[in-house]
Amino acid sequence: MGHEELAGMKVQRRLIVLTLTGTLSAAISGSPQTPPSNPQAAFAAAQEALMAHDYSRAEQGFREVLKMDPQSVGAYSNLGVVYIREGKYDAAIEAFTHARKLAPQILGLDLNLGLAYYHKHDFDHAIPPFERVLQADPQHAQARYLLGLSYFMEDKFQPTVTTLEPLLTQEKDNLDFLFVLGIAYGKVHRDEDSRRTFAQLIEVGGETAHMRLLLGKAYLDLFRNSNAETELQRAVALDPKLPFAHYDLGVAYEREGKLDQAVAEFKQEMHITPNEPWSYQDLGTVYLEQGKPDDALTTFHRALAINSQLPASLDGIGKAYLRKGQPAEAIPYFQKALKFDPNDSNIHFQLGQAYLKSGQQDKGKLELAEAGRLKAQAVKKQADQLSGKLPSSITLGENP
């Protein structure tokens, strides 16, 4: 399993899961914490603007309140709501953090802080505030749901299962929920539960190309490549022009060593989604496997023409130059790839090889040492994830 596949699967998973956005906890109402009427009037006017979706006026109003009363929890909290609705997630995080310092007992502040991190796609930092909400209120369904998704996005599959299972009854018709839980079951080797959940996914969604694509993606994520091939073949049969169906089928074929079939599927996908780089990138990888470095160079460059920040394509160009016996040309591409993905042990290893082959022995040894360090770190992290230990801050609830 290469880093290209891991990155691709994480992208696919996010495209689906990130359609699930939580609802903000209600804006804190009432007056600020000081008695003078001017702050109260300013707060009321700003709150009215917030309810009317006039976010510019609301922001200005709550900032005026904070000038008069720097301890106003309501002003900080509602300012955070304004920012999160405007997509200013860093500013929202700062506002909710200020509010929480003043009133740590208000669960809605932790919920909204977690939501701000979640919308920012910073799932690692979203986890602690959601955990705090669930610890205080194990029956808080929204916090449990979002915490489970955040665990999932961080590849913490046993906590994902433990957190989401109590919601299974009420979310039994939620396609995204079933997708996530089915994959998580598979990752912790609860295969029968995984199959049952995927069967429920199809029952709820119906016999459609989209449902078969969704199930095919799930099997790809679990590296059940034969199952994925079957589901994705069904998807393209039902709808030959369904975006990403040919791409995912190509990935399944590539993993099974059916390289010519993979090439055909990636080329099919290019006609359907010509502005997406993934088929070009994966086709380049297949060309490398087929010993065609010149064809690989062409397709990797086409991927980068669409998105210049693809470490796998930059790495692929470096590998192609190494295959052509041109290590000096490979080095700058490996270096660029590491700017986007500095912790990838494979890229460090390839760069080390390029340095050694171009006569730069000291640099080569340093890169190979770094590759070994990162590889050992990744193995330890995987072992920790497979241990099945649930963070001690979680208090589990019963099925709602």
ZADRENZA-244579 format. One record per residue (C-alpha): residue number from 1; x, y, z. Coordinates in nm, 2 decimals. Example, Ala and Ser with C-alpha at 12.3 -4.5 7.8 and 13.67 -1.06 7.14 Angstrom:
<sites>
[site 1; [1.23; -0.45; 0.78]]
[site 2; [1.37; -0.11; 0.71]]
</sites>
This chain:
<sites>
[site 1; [0.00; 0.00; 0.00]]
[site 2; [0.16; 0.32; -0.12]]
[site 3; [0.12; 0.67; 0.02]]
[site 4; [-0.07; 0.76; -0.30]]
[site 5; [-0.34; 0.52; -0.21]]
[site 6; [-0.36; 0.63; 0.15]]
[site 7; [-0.39; 1.00; 0.04]]
[site 8; [-0.65; 0.91; -0.22]]
[site 9; [-0.87; 0.72; 0.03]]
[site 10; [-0.85; 1.01; 0.28]]
[site 11; [-0.97; 1.25; 0.01]]
[site 12; [-1.25; 1.02; -0.09]]
[site 13; [-1.36; 0.98; 0.27]]
[site 14; [-1.36; 1.35; 0.34]]
[site 15; [-1.57; 1.42; 0.03]]
[site 16; [-1.84; 1.21; 0.17]]
[site 17; [-1.82; 1.27; 0.54]]
[site 18; [-1.78; 1.65; 0.52]]
[site 19; [-2.13; 1.68; 0.39]]
[site 20; [-2.23; 1.61; 0.75]]
[site 21; [-2.21; 1.95; 0.92]]
[site 22; [-2.34; 1.99; 1.27]]
[site 23; [-2.59; 2.25; 1.38]]
[site 24; [-2.46; 2.53; 1.59]]
[site 25; [-2.57; 2.54; 1.95]]
[site 26; [-2.82; 2.82; 2.00]]
[site 27; [-2.67; 3.16; 2.03]]
[site 28; [-2.65; 3.27; 2.39]]
[site 29; [-2.93; 3.51; 2.47]]
[site 30; [-2.99; 3.75; 2.75]]
[site 31; [-2.81; 4.05; 2.86]]
[site 32; [-2.44; 4.09; 2.91]]
[site 33; [-2.30; 4.05; 3.26]]
[site 34; [-2.29; 4.42; 3.36]]
[site 35; [-2.60; 4.63; 3.46]]
[site 36; [-2.56; 4.95; 3.26]]
[site 37; [-2.83; 4.99; 2.99]]
[site 38; [-2.59; 5.08; 2.71]]
[site 39; [-2.42; 4.74; 2.69]]
[site 40; [-2.76; 4.58; 2.72]]
[site 41; [-2.90; 4.78; 2.43]]
[site 42; [-2.59; 4.71; 2.22]]
[site 43; [-2.62; 4.34; 2.29]]
[site 44; [-2.99; 4.33; 2.20]]
[site 45; [-2.93; 4.52; 1.87]]
[site 46; [-2.64; 4.29; 1.78]]
[site 47; [-2.84; 3.98; 1.86]]
[site 48; [-3.13; 4.11; 1.64]]
[site 49; [-2.88; 4.16; 1.36]]
[site 50; [-2.75; 3.80; 1.41]]
[site 51; [-3.10; 3.66; 1.39]]
[site 52; [-3.16; 3.86; 1.07]]
[site 53; [-2.83; 3.71; 0.92]]
[site 54; [-2.68; 4.06; 0.90]]
[site 55; [-2.34; 3.94; 1.01]]
[site 56; [-2.14; 4.25; 0.95]]
[site 57; [-2.37; 4.45; 1.18]]
[site 58; [-2.38; 4.17; 1.43]]
[site 59; [-2.00; 4.15; 1.45]]
[site 60; [-1.97; 4.53; 1.50]]
[site 61; [-2.24; 4.52; 1.77]]
[site 62; [-2.09; 4.24; 1.97]]
[site 63; [-1.75; 4.40; 1.95]]
[site 64; [-1.90; 4.72; 2.09]]
[site 65; [-2.04; 4.52; 2.38]]
[site 66; [-1.70; 4.38; 2.45]]
[site 67; [-1.55; 4.73; 2.46]]
[site 68; [-1.80; 4.81; 2.74]]
[site 69; [-1.79; 4.47; 2.91]]
[site 70; [-1.49; 4.25; 2.83]]
[site 71; [-1.63; 3.98; 3.05]]
[site 72; [-1.95; 3.93; 2.84]]
[site 73; [-1.98; 3.55; 2.77]]
[site 74; [-2.28; 3.61; 2.55]]
[site 75; [-2.09; 3.86; 2.33]]
[site 76; [-1.79; 3.63; 2.28]]
[site 77; [-2.02; 3.33; 2.21]]
[site 78; [-2.24; 3.51; 1.96]]
[site 79; [-1.94; 3.66; 1.79]]
[site 80; [-1.81; 3.31; 1.74]]
[site 81; [-2.14; 3.21; 1.59]]
[site 82; [-2.11; 3.51; 1.35]]
[site 83; [-1.76; 3.40; 1.25]]
[site 84; [-1.85; 3.03; 1.20]]
[site 85; [-2.14; 3.13; 0.97]]
[site 86; [-1.91; 3.35; 0.77]]
[site 87; [-1.65; 3.07; 0.74]]
[site 88; [-1.39; 3.25; 0.95]]
[site 89; [-1.31; 2.95; 1.16]]
[site 90; [-0.99; 3.07; 1.32]]
[site 91; [-1.17; 3.38; 1.45]]
[site 92; [-1.46; 3.16; 1.57]]
[site 93; [-1.22; 2.94; 1.76]]
[site 94; [-1.06; 3.24; 1.93]]
[site 95; [-1.40; 3.38; 2.03]]
[site 96; [-1.54; 3.05; 2.16]]
[site 97; [-1.21; 2.99; 2.35]]
[site 98; [-1.25; 3.33; 2.52]]
[site 99; [-1.61; 3.25; 2.61]]
[site 100; [-1.52; 2.91; 2.75]]
[site 101; [-1.25; 3.06; 2.98]]
[site 102; [-1.52; 3.28; 3.13]]
[site 103; [-1.79; 3.01; 3.15]]
[site 104; [-1.65; 2.66; 3.12]]
[site 105; [-1.97; 2.51; 3.26]]
[site 106; [-2.17; 2.60; 2.94]]
[site 107; [-2.17; 2.29; 2.72]]
[site 108; [-2.28; 2.49; 2.41]]
[site 109; [-1.95; 2.66; 2.41]]
[site 110; [-1.76; 2.34; 2.38]]
[site 111; [-2.00; 2.21; 2.12]]
[site 112; [-1.95; 2.53; 1.91]]
[site 113; [-1.58; 2.52; 1.96]]
[site 114; [-1.57; 2.16; 1.83]]
[site 115; [-1.78; 2.26; 1.54]]
[site 116; [-1.54; 2.54; 1.45]]
[site 117; [-1.25; 2.30; 1.44]]
[site 118; [-1.47; 2.05; 1.25]]
[site 119; [-1.56; 2.30; 0.98]]
[site 120; [-1.19; 2.39; 0.96]]
[site 121; [-1.12; 2.02; 0.89]]
[site 122; [-0.90; 2.02; 1.21]]
[site 123; [-1.05; 1.70; 1.34]]
[site 124; [-0.77; 1.63; 1.59]]
[site 125; [-0.85; 1.95; 1.78]]
[site 126; [-1.23; 1.90; 1.74]]
[site 127; [-1.21; 1.59; 1.94]]
[site 128; [-1.14; 1.73; 2.29]]
[site 129; [-1.43; 1.98; 2.31]]
[site 130; [-1.67; 1.71; 2.18]]
[site 131; [-1.54; 1.47; 2.44]]
[site 132; [-1.60; 1.72; 2.71]]
[site 133; [-1.96; 1.76; 2.60]]
[site 134; [-2.02; 1.39; 2.59]]
[site 135; [-1.85; 1.34; 2.93]]
[site 136; [-2.09; 1.59; 3.08]]
[site 137; [-2.39; 1.46; 2.89]]
[site 138; [-2.36; 1.11; 2.75]]
[site 139; [-2.70; 1.14; 2.59]]
[site 140; [-2.60; 1.44; 2.38]]
[site 141; [-2.66; 1.29; 2.03]]
[site 142; [-2.51; 1.57; 1.82]]
[site 143; [-2.18; 1.57; 2.02]]
[site 144; [-2.16; 1.19; 2.00]]
[site 145; [-2.22; 1.20; 1.62]]
[site 146; [-1.96; 1.47; 1.55]]
[site 147; [-1.71; 1.31; 1.79]]
[site 148; [-1.75; 0.98; 1.61]]
[site 149; [-1.69; 1.14; 1.27]]
[site 150; [-1.39; 1.33; 1.40]]
[site 151; [-1.24; 1.00; 1.53]]
[site 152; [-1.31; 0.85; 1.19]]
[site 153; [-1.13; 1.12; 1.00]]
[site 154; [-0.83; 1.07; 1.23]]
[site 155; [-0.83; 0.70; 1.16]]
[site 156; [-0.92; 0.61; 1.52]]
[site 157; [-1.16; 0.33; 1.43]]
[site 158; [-1.22; 0.16; 1.76]]
[site 159; [-1.33; 0.49; 1.92]]
[site 160; [-1.54; 0.56; 1.61]]
[site 161; [-1.73; 0.24; 1.66]]
[site 162; [-1.77; 0.27; 2.04]]
[site 163; [-1.89; 0.63; 2.00]]
[site 164; [-2.13; 0.59; 1.71]]
[site 165; [-2.29; 0.25; 1.80]]
[site 166; [-2.53; 0.40; 2.05]]
[site 167; [-2.68; 0.61; 1.77]]
[site 168; [-2.74; 0.32; 1.54]]
[site 169; [-3.11; 0.29; 1.61]]
[site 170; [-3.19; 0.66; 1.55]]
[site 171; [-2.95; 0.69; 1.25]]
[site 172; [-3.04; 0.36; 1.08]]
[site 173; [-3.17; 0.55; 0.77]]
[site 174; [-2.87; 0.79; 0.75]]
[site 175; [-2.66; 0.69; 0.45]]
[site 176; [-2.35; 0.88; 0.56]]
[site 177; [-2.37; 0.74; 0.91]]
[site 178; [-2.40; 0.38; 0.77]]
[site 179; [-2.11; 0.44; 0.54]]
[site 180; [-1.88; 0.56; 0.82]]
[site 181; [-1.98; 0.29; 1.07]]
[site 182; [-1.96; 0.01; 0.81]]
[site 183; [-1.60; 0.11; 0.73]]
[site 184; [-1.51; 0.15; 1.10]]
[site 185; [-1.65; -0.20; 1.17]]
[site 186; [-1.43; -0.34; 0.90]]
[site 187; [-1.12; -0.16; 1.02]]
[site 188; [-1.16; -0.33; 1.37]]
[site 189; [-1.23; -0.67; 1.21]]
[site 190; [-1.60; -0.69; 1.30]]
[site 191; [-1.67; -0.82; 0.96]]
[site 192; [-2.02; -0.95; 1.01]]
[site 193; [-2.13; -0.61; 1.16]]
[site 194; [-1.96; -0.44; 0.86]]
[site 195; [-2.15; -0.66; 0.61]]
[site 196; [-2.48; -0.60; 0.79]]
[site 197; [-2.43; -0.23; 0.80]]
[site 198; [-2.34; -0.22; 0.43]]
[site 199; [-2.65; -0.42; 0.35]]
[site 200; [-2.85; -0.17; 0.54]]
[site 201; [-2.69; 0.11; 0.34]]
[site 202; [-2.81; -0.05; 0.01]]
[site 203; [-3.16; -0.12; 0.16]]
[site 204; [-3.20; 0.24; 0.26]]
[site 205; [-3.04; 0.39; -0.05]]
[site 206; [-3.19; 0.16; -0.31]]
[site 207; [-3.04; -0.02; -0.61]]
[site 208; [-2.88; 0.29; -0.77]]
[site 209; [-2.54; 0.36; -0.93]]
[site 210; [-2.46; 0.61; -0.65]]
[site 211; [-2.53; 0.35; -0.38]]
[site 212; [-2.31; 0.09; -0.55]]
[site 213; [-2.04; 0.36; -0.59]]
[site 214; [-2.06; 0.44; -0.22]]
[site 215; [-2.03; 0.07; -0.12]]
[site 216; [-1.74; 0.03; -0.37]]
[site 217; [-1.56; 0.32; -0.20]]
[site 218; [-1.62; 0.16; 0.14]]
[site 219; [-1.47; -0.17; 0.02]]
[site 220; [-1.17; 0.02; -0.13]]
[site 221; [-1.11; 0.19; 0.21]]
[site 222; [-1.11; -0.16; 0.37]]
[site 223; [-0.88; -0.29; 0.09]]
[site 224; [-1.14; -0.56; 0.01]]
[site 225; [-1.05; -0.51; -0.36]]
[site 226; [-1.25; -0.80; -0.51]]
[site 227; [-1.56; -0.68; -0.33]]
[site 228; [-1.49; -0.32; -0.45]]
[site 229; [-1.44; -0.44; -0.81]]
[site 230; [-1.78; -0.61; -0.80]]
[site 231; [-1.97; -0.31; -0.66]]
[site 232; [-1.80; -0.06; -0.89]]
[site 233; [-1.87; -0.28; -1.20]]
[site 234; [-2.23; -0.26; -1.09]]
[site 235; [-2.21; 0.11; -1.06]]
[site 236; [-2.07; 0.17; -1.41]]
[site 237; [-2.32; -0.07; -1.55]]
[site 238; [-2.61; 0.12; -1.40]]
[site 239; [-2.46; 0.46; -1.50]]
[site 240; [-2.15; 0.46; -1.73]]
[site 241; [-2.11; 0.84; -1.68]]
[site 242; [-2.13; 0.85; -1.30]]
[site 243; [-1.84; 1.07; -1.18]]
[site 244; [-1.56; 0.88; -1.01]]
[site 245; [-1.70; 0.54; -1.07]]
[site 246; [-1.45; 0.46; -1.34]]
[site 247; [-1.17; 0.61; -1.13]]
[site 248; [-1.25; 0.40; -0.83]]
[site 249; [-1.28; 0.09; -1.05]]
[site 250; [-0.94; 0.17; -1.19]]
[site 251; [-0.80; 0.18; -0.84]]
[site 252; [-0.95; -0.16; -0.77]]
[site 253; [-0.80; -0.30; -1.09]]
[site 254; [-0.46; -0.15; -1.01]]
[site 255; [-0.45; -0.30; -0.67]]
[site 256; [-0.54; -0.64; -0.82]]
[site 257; [-0.26; -0.61; -1.07]]
[site 258; [-0.50; -0.57; -1.37]]
[site 259; [-0.30; -0.28; -1.50]]
[site 260; [-0.43; -0.26; -1.86]]
[site 261; [-0.79; -0.26; -1.73]]
[site 262; [-0.69; 0.01; -1.48]]
[site 263; [-0.54; 0.23; -1.76]]
[site 264; [-0.87; 0.20; -1.95]]
[site 265; [-1.08; 0.30; -1.65]]
[site 266; [-0.86; 0.60; -1.57]]
[site 267; [-0.88; 0.72; -1.93]]
[site 268; [-1.26; 0.67; -1.92]]
[site 269; [-1.28; 0.89; -1.61]]
[site 270; [-1.08; 1.16; -1.77]]
[site 271; [-1.36; 1.21; -2.02]]
[site 272; [-1.62; 1.24; -1.74]]
[site 273; [-1.42; 1.45; -1.49]]
[site 274; [-1.15; 1.62; -1.70]]
[site 275; [-1.08; 1.89; -1.44]]
[site 276; [-1.00; 1.64; -1.16]]
[site 277; [-0.64; 1.54; -1.12]]
[site 278; [-0.68; 1.20; -0.97]]
[site 279; [-0.71; 0.99; -1.28]]
[site 280; [-0.40; 1.15; -1.43]]
[site 281; [-0.21; 1.10; -1.11]]
[site 282; [-0.31; 0.73; -1.07]]
[site 283; [-0.25; 0.67; -1.44]]
[site 284; [0.10; 0.80; -1.40]]
[site 285; [0.15; 0.55; -1.12]]
[site 286; [0.03; 0.26; -1.33]]
[site 287; [0.27; 0.37; -1.61]]
[site 288; [0.55; 0.36; -1.37]]
[site 289; [0.45; 0.00; -1.27]]
[site 290; [0.44; -0.08; -1.64]]
[site 291; [0.79; 0.05; -1.69]]
[site 292; [0.68; 0.35; -1.90]]
[site 293; [0.85; 0.65; -1.73]]
[site 294; [0.81; 0.89; -2.02]]
[site 295; [0.43; 0.83; -2.03]]
[site 296; [0.43; 0.87; -1.65]]
[site 297; [0.60; 1.20; -1.67]]
[site 298; [0.34; 1.33; -1.92]]
[site 299; [0.04; 1.23; -1.70]]
[site 300; [0.19; 1.35; -1.37]]
[site 301; [0.25; 1.69; -1.53]]
[site 302; [-0.11; 1.69; -1.65]]
[site 303; [-0.22; 1.63; -1.29]]
[site 304; [-0.01; 1.91; -1.17]]
[site 305; [-0.15; 2.14; -1.43]]
[site 306; [-0.48; 2.10; -1.26]]
[site 307; [-0.35; 2.11; -0.91]]
[site 308; [0.01; 2.21; -0.85]]
[site 309; [0.01; 2.10; -0.49]]
[site 310; [-0.01; 1.72; -0.53]]
[site 311; [0.28; 1.56; -0.34]]
[site 312; [0.21; 1.22; -0.50]]
[site 313; [0.24; 1.36; -0.85]]
[site 314; [0.56; 1.55; -0.76]]
[site 315; [0.70; 1.23; -0.61]]
[site 316; [0.59; 1.04; -0.92]]
[site 317; [0.79; 1.27; -1.14]]
[site 318; [1.09; 1.22; -0.92]]
[site 319; [1.05; 0.84; -0.94]]
[site 320; [1.02; 0.86; -1.32]]
[site 321; [1.34; 1.06; -1.35]]
[site 322; [1.51; 0.80; -1.12]]
[site 323; [1.39; 0.52; -1.35]]
[site 324; [1.53; 0.71; -1.65]]
[site 325; [1.87; 0.73; -1.47]]
[site 326; [1.85; 1.11; -1.41]]
[site 327; [1.87; 1.15; -1.03]]
[site 328; [1.97; 1.52; -1.05]]
[site 329; [1.64; 1.60; -1.23]]
[site 330; [1.45; 1.39; -0.97]]
[site 331; [1.58; 1.58; -0.66]]
[site 332; [1.39; 1.91; -0.70]]
[site 333; [1.06; 1.72; -0.74]]
[site 334; [1.12; 1.51; -0.43]]
[site 335; [1.20; 1.83; -0.24]]
[site 336; [0.88; 2.00; -0.36]]
[site 337; [0.68; 1.70; -0.26]]
[site 338; [0.82; 1.71; 0.09]]
[site 339; [0.71; 2.08; 0.13]]
[site 340; [0.35; 1.95; 0.10]]
[site 341; [0.40; 1.62; 0.29]]
[site 342; [0.71; 1.65; 0.51]]
[site 343; [0.64; 1.34; 0.71]]
[site 344; [0.62; 1.09; 0.42]]
[site 345; [0.89; 0.84; 0.48]]
[site 346; [0.87; 0.71; 0.12]]
[site 347; [0.95; 1.05; -0.03]]
[site 348; [1.24; 1.09; 0.21]]
[site 349; [1.37; 0.75; 0.11]]
[site 350; [1.34; 0.83; -0.26]]
[site 351; [1.52; 1.17; -0.21]]
[site 352; [1.79; 0.98; -0.02]]
[site 353; [1.83; 0.75; -0.32]]
[site 354; [1.85; 1.04; -0.56]]
[site 355; [2.12; 1.21; -0.35]]
[site 356; [2.33; 0.89; -0.33]]
[site 357; [2.30; 0.83; -0.71]]
[site 358; [2.40; 1.19; -0.78]]
[site 359; [2.71; 1.16; -0.56]]
[site 360; [2.58; 1.36; -0.26]]
[site 361; [2.65; 1.09; 0.00]]
[site 362; [2.60; 1.30; 0.32]]
[site 363; [2.27; 1.43; 0.21]]
[site 364; [2.16; 1.09; 0.10]]
[site 365; [2.24; 0.93; 0.44]]
[site 366; [2.05; 1.20; 0.62]]
[site 367; [1.74; 1.15; 0.42]]
[site 368; [1.76; 0.77; 0.46]]
[site 369; [1.79; 0.81; 0.83]]
[site 370; [1.49; 1.05; 0.84]]
[site 371; [1.29; 0.79; 0.63]]
[site 372; [1.37; 0.52; 0.89]]
[site 373; [1.27; 0.75; 1.18]]
[site 374; [0.94; 0.84; 1.02]]
[site 375; [0.87; 0.48; 0.93]]
[site 376; [0.92; 0.36; 1.29]]
[site 377; [0.70; 0.64; 1.41]]
[site 378; [0.42; 0.54; 1.17]]
[site 379; [0.44; 0.18; 1.28]]
[site 380; [0.41; 0.28; 1.65]]
[site 381; [0.11; 0.50; 1.57]]
[site 382; [-0.06; 0.21; 1.38]]
[site 383; [0.00; -0.02; 1.67]]
[site 384; [-0.15; 0.24; 1.91]]
[site 385; [-0.46; 0.27; 1.69]]
[site 386; [-0.50; -0.11; 1.67]]
[site 387; [-0.48; -0.14; 2.05]]
[site 388; [-0.85; -0.06; 2.07]]
[site 389; [-0.81; 0.17; 2.37]]
[site 390; [-1.08; 0.43; 2.41]]
[site 391; [-0.96; 0.78; 2.54]]
[site 392; [-1.02; 0.79; 2.91]]
[site 393; [-1.21; 1.11; 2.89]]
[site 394; [-1.52; 0.94; 2.73]]
[site 395; [-1.81; 0.83; 2.93]]
[site 396; [-2.03; 0.59; 2.73]]
[site 397; [-2.40; 0.62; 2.72]]
[site 398; [-2.67; 0.36; 2.65]]
[site 399; [-2.86; 0.34; 2.32]]
[site 400; [-3.09; 0.64; 2.30]]
</sites>
